[in-house]
């Protein structure tokens, strides 16, 4: 299981959290998603054999949230 943390621009509303979490949690291969509102980070755990970290990042960006950086471990 791989982990990735995406640093976003400042999140402005709680509905942003719900939008990101619900979309990513429905994505095949993504095991868990946690959006940290105060630090504007998205923490994910995913199965690298099913989805790549870059695809998760693209999904976040398609929702309208620019990703400033990503750390994959």
Backbone as ProteinMPNN parsed JSONL, in Angstrom:
{"seq_chain_A": "XXXXXXXXXXXXXXXXXXXXXXXXXXXXXXXXXXXXXXXXXXXXXXXXXXXXXXXXXXXXXXXXXXXXXXXXX", "coords_chain_A": {"N_chain_A": [[0.845, -1.19, 0.0], [0.599, 2.149, -0.899], [1.331, 5.556, 0.029], [0.292, 8.962, -0.233], [0.731, 12.473, -0.021], [-0.842, 15.419, -0.734], [-0.278, 18.79, -1.281], [-2.385, 21.466, -1.255], [-3.7, 24.589, -2.601], [-4.958, 27.098, -0.365], [-7.807, 25.869, 1.28], [-11.182, 26.851, 1.252], [-13.731, 26.273, 2.15], [-15.884, 24.015, 4.003], [-17.351, 22.321, 2.33], [-15.661, 21.825, 0.254], [-13.915, 19.918, 1.236], [-15.606, 17.686, 1.531], [-16.287, 17.249, -1.138], [-13.799, 16.555, -2.332], [-13.046, 14.304, -0.749], [-15.257, 12.528, -1.129], [-15.212, 12.089, -3.901], [-12.61, 10.991, -4.35], [-12.704, 8.747, -2.667], [-14.41, 7.101, -4.019], [-12.913, 6.351, -6.118], [-11.34, 3.82, -7.937], [-8.984, 1.721, -6.407], [-8.126, 3.52, -4.527], [-7.688, 3.532, -1.141], [-8.009, 4.984, 1.287], [-8.912, 8.335, 2.225], [-8.122, 11.511, 3.468], [-8.865, 14.742, 4.167], [-7.191, 17.538, 5.248], [-8.253, 20.329, 6.56], [-7.227, 22.741, 7.786], [-4.473, 22.754, 7.139], [-4.606, 22.442, 4.456], [-4.157, 19.986, 3.096], [-4.205, 16.831, 1.391], [-4.434, 13.608, 2.359], [-3.696, 10.393, 1.258], [-4.197, 6.848, 0.905], [-3.31, 4.254, -1.186], [-3.594, 1.628, -3.68], [-0.956, 0.871, -5.534], [-0.837, -0.788, -7.715], [-3.23, -0.527, -8.909], [-3.855, 2.181, -9.262], [-2.134, 5.218, -10.052], [-0.16, 7.682, -8.304], [-0.054, 10.083, -9.674], [-2.433, 10.07, -11.11], [-4.322, 10.383, -9.102], [-3.657, 12.931, -8.283], [-4.305, 14.327, -10.638], [-7.073, 13.962, -10.62], [-7.828, 15.463, -8.35], [-7.088, 17.988, -9.257], [-8.813, 18.255, -11.452], [-11.17, 18.626, -10.136], [-10.94, 21.192, -9.456], [-9.0, 22.152, -7.73], [-5.909, 23.382, -7.329], [-2.864, 21.579, -7.184], [-0.091, 22.028, -5.248], [2.177, 20.649, -4.423], [3.394, 17.248, -4.151], [3.884, 14.392, -2.133], [5.027, 11.218, -2.262], [5.017, 8.039, -0.785]], "CA_chain_A": [[0.0, 0.0, 0.0], [1.363, 3.388, -0.995], [0.721, 6.746, 0.62], [0.663, 10.22, -0.874], [0.192, 13.689, 0.588], [-0.9, 16.496, -1.726], [-0.439, 20.126, -0.709], [-3.24, 22.272, -2.108], [-3.858, 25.987, -2.231], [-5.845, 27.17, 0.8], [-9.208, 25.467, 1.127], [-11.986, 27.94, 1.799], [-15.034, 25.873, 2.69], [-16.018, 22.604, 4.366], [-17.889, 21.511, 1.233], [-14.503, 21.429, -0.557], [-13.428, 18.684, 1.851], [-16.552, 16.626, 1.191], [-16.181, 17.029, -2.582], [-12.554, 15.824, -2.597], [-13.097, 12.998, -0.085], [-16.234, 11.627, -1.731], [-14.759, 11.721, -5.251], [-11.455, 10.092, -4.283], [-13.043, 7.475, -2.026], [-15.094, 6.281, -5.032], [-11.948, 6.029, -7.159], [-10.827, 2.458, -7.806], [-7.595, 1.632, -5.972], [-7.896, 4.42, -3.399], [-8.166, 2.879, 0.083], [-8.475, 5.978, 2.257], [-8.688, 9.748, 1.9], [-8.373, 12.416, 4.575], [-8.54, 16.12, 3.821], [-6.88, 18.342, 6.424], [-8.714, 21.661, 6.185], [-6.35, 23.819, 8.265], [-3.19, 22.765, 6.424], [-4.918, 22.285, 3.022], [-3.481, 18.792, 2.578], [-5.004, 15.638, 1.15], [-3.652, 12.401, 2.626], [-4.334, 9.232, 0.645], [-3.56, 5.535, 0.852], [-3.826, 3.656, -2.402], [-2.947, 0.44, -4.217], [-0.224, 1.351, -6.701], [-1.065, -1.672, -8.864], [-4.515, -0.155, -9.493], [-3.89, 3.615, -9.604], [-0.877, 5.925, -9.791], [-0.283, 8.932, -7.545], [-0.309, 11.187, -10.609], [-3.857, 10.03, -11.469], [-5.034, 10.966, -7.964], [-3.39, 14.368, -8.379], [-5.114, 14.839, -11.753], [-8.467, 13.982, -10.177], [-7.972, 16.62, -7.457], [-7.008, 19.196, -10.083], [-10.029, 18.333, -12.266], [-12.217, 19.138, -9.25], [-10.735, 22.636, -9.359], [-8.084, 22.479, -6.632], [-4.515, 23.251, -7.77], [-1.943, 20.851, -6.297], [1.19, 22.732, -5.214], [3.233, 19.637, -4.33], [2.945, 15.899, -3.787], [4.9, 13.516, -1.559], [4.573, 9.826, -2.353], [5.905, 7.114, -0.051]], "C_chain_A": [[0.886, 1.248, 0.0], [0.595, 4.53, -0.351], [1.172, 7.963, -0.162], [-0.001, 11.364, -0.132], [0.293, 14.788, -0.454], [-1.134, 17.816, -1.011], [-1.23, 20.96, -1.705], [-3.128, 23.741, -1.74], [-4.87, 26.006, -1.092], [-7.275, 26.773, 0.462], [-10.064, 26.495, 1.849], [-13.299, 27.501, 2.423], [-15.082, 24.383, 3.003], [-16.565, 21.731, 3.229], [-16.775, 21.073, 0.267], [-13.979, 20.072, -0.069], [-14.3, 17.515, 1.408], [-16.431, 16.253, -0.287], [-14.947, 16.189, -2.91], [-12.635, 14.413, -2.017], [-14.064, 12.045, -0.775], [-15.808, 11.185, -3.13], [-13.618, 10.714, -5.188], [-11.803, 8.752, -3.65], [-13.803, 6.548, -2.98], [-14.149, 5.833, -6.139], [-11.348, 4.65, -6.907], [-9.345, 2.47, -7.433], [-7.268, 2.53, -4.795], [-8.531, 3.793, -2.154], [-8.714, 3.873, 1.101], [-8.081, 7.379, 1.822], [-8.998, 10.57, 3.137], [-7.935, 13.805, 4.142], [-8.343, 16.901, 5.116], [-7.143, 19.8, 6.066], [-7.714, 22.755, 6.551], [-5.023, 23.903, 7.52], [-3.362, 22.594, 4.912], [-4.156, 21.122, 2.397], [-4.492, 17.672, 2.367], [-4.087, 14.449, 1.367], [-4.401, 11.216, 2.04], [-3.508, 7.975, 0.873], [-4.166, 4.845, -0.347], [-2.999, 2.442, -2.83], [-2.288, 0.837, -5.529], [-0.405, 0.461, -7.928], [-2.376, -1.323, -9.574], [-4.591, 1.301, -9.946], [-2.553, 4.254, -9.247], [-1.158, 7.226, -9.047], [-0.6, 10.106, -8.464], [-1.777, 11.239, -11.021], [-4.708, 10.634, -10.355], [-4.876, 12.482, -8.009], [-4.231, 14.994, -9.491], [-6.583, 14.951, -11.365], [-8.736, 15.186, -9.288], [-7.988, 17.911, -8.282], [-8.245, 19.367, -10.958], [-11.215, 18.851, -11.45], [-12.073, 20.645, -9.042], [-9.814, 23.079, -8.239], [-6.645, 22.283, -7.101], [-3.652, 22.546, -6.722], [-0.585, 21.53, -6.389], [2.358, 21.754, -5.16], [2.631, 18.299, -3.915], [4.133, 15.113, -3.24], [4.359, 12.106, -1.565], [5.563, 8.952, -1.596], [5.351, 5.709, -0.101]], "O_chain_A": [[1.807, 1.37, 0.808], [-0.626, 4.478, -0.206], [2.284, 8.003, -0.688], [-1.138, 11.251, 0.327], [1.368, 15.059, -0.989], [-2.075, 17.948, -0.229], [-0.813, 21.143, -2.849], [-2.547, 24.101, -0.716], [-5.571, 25.017, -0.878], [-7.87, 27.264, -0.498], [-9.709, 26.955, 2.935], [-13.922, 28.272, 3.152], [-14.409, 23.583, 2.354], [-16.274, 20.536, 3.172], [-16.92, 20.082, -0.448], [-13.645, 19.198, -0.869], [-13.795, 16.484, 0.965], [-16.469, 15.074, -0.64], [-15.032, 15.226, -3.672], [-12.33, 13.439, -2.705], [-13.734, 10.878, -0.989], [-16.019, 10.031, -3.506], [-13.644, 9.7, -5.886], [-11.259, 7.723, -4.049], [-13.835, 5.336, -2.766], [-14.525, 5.036, -6.999], [-10.904, 4.349, -5.799], [-8.547, 3.154, -8.073], [-6.25, 2.335, -4.13], [-9.738, 3.554, -2.109], [-9.76, 3.636, 1.706], [-7.07, 7.586, 1.152], [-10.022, 10.356, 3.786], [-6.774, 14.019, 3.791], [-9.224, 16.923, 5.976], [-6.355, 20.428, 5.358], [-7.39, 23.603, 5.72], [-4.504, 24.996, 7.295], [-2.379, 22.6, 4.171], [-3.584, 21.248, 1.315], [-5.498, 17.58, 3.07], [-3.089, 14.285, 0.665], [-5.595, 11.045, 2.286], [-2.287, 8.03, 1.015], [-5.384, 4.842, -0.521], [-1.861, 2.261, -2.397], [-2.97, 1.106, -6.517], [-0.158, 0.895, -9.053], [-2.612, -1.764, -10.699], [-5.303, 1.622, -10.897], [-1.919, 3.878, -8.261], [-2.246, 7.794, -9.147], [-1.33, 11.02, -8.08], [-2.316, 12.32, -11.257], [-5.697, 11.316, -10.625], [-5.837, 13.224, -7.8], [-4.804, 16.068, -9.307], [-7.258, 15.913, -11.732], [-9.754, 15.86, -9.447], [-8.795, 18.808, -8.037], [-8.686, 20.493, -11.189], [-12.147, 19.439, -11.998], [-12.976, 21.294, -8.514], [-9.835, 24.243, -7.837], [-6.199, 21.146, -7.258], [-3.701, 22.871, -5.536], [0.007, 21.606, -7.465], [3.401, 21.988, -5.77], [1.515, 18.23, -3.399], [5.233, 15.153, -3.791], [3.337, 11.829, -0.937], [6.778, 9.095, -1.737], [5.951, 4.789, 0.456]]}, "name": "protein", "num_of_chains": 1, "seq": "XXXXXXXXXXXXXXXXXXXXXXXXXXXXXXXXXXXXXXXXXXXXXXXXXXXXXXXXXXXXXXXXXXXXXXXXX"}
